[in-house]
């Protein structure tokens, strides 16, 4: 008769502990993915809700998607829409809405190393001074060095409604909302502003050291 060796208790305890840690790790990852999925779902619902009509919203998305494919990516669209400096890099492009006196306008928000820029998904109707009907894309361009502060706010009655306010040095306020991923956009903008401020401080010290 053959007897199997009995493993000491501490080996069983170690193995069980390892398994439990692995299970905990998997559960944490699943929890994190679940929260991300919930946030994305909330962002999509809020983005669609801000549109005037579902059919018009979907038409705008399809039109935007076709433009991106035709041009060859959001980076090329950014360069076609706005003047880009040498060495300037596009950090993020995200779909959102710009708040205006006539209502929210759907479009793309570009965050680069030098500017924050917005362009409407579709062309809008404008009338010239002589009454001529024009169709133009609504654009906003804010140099990063002209940004005084960036605030985030939430509708207390509807927490899914999150807003990003950009205030410029000359006192203008721009409100953006309906982001598909609000936190990523806000974090990217904060990091861009901080990096620019840090570069300005470093440049100032370099100039002082050269003149001293």
Secondary structure, 3 states (H helix, E strand, C coil): CCCCCCCCHHHHHHHHHHHHHHHHHHHHHHHHHHHHHHHHHHHHHHHHHCCCCHHHHHHHHHHHHHHHHHHCCHHHHHHHHCCCCCCCCEEEEEEEEECCCCCCEEEEEEEECCEEEEEECCCEEEECCCCCEEEECCEEEEEHHHEEEEEEEECCCCCCCEEEEEEECCCCEEEEECCCCHHHHHHHHHHHHHHHHHHHHHHHHHHHHHHC
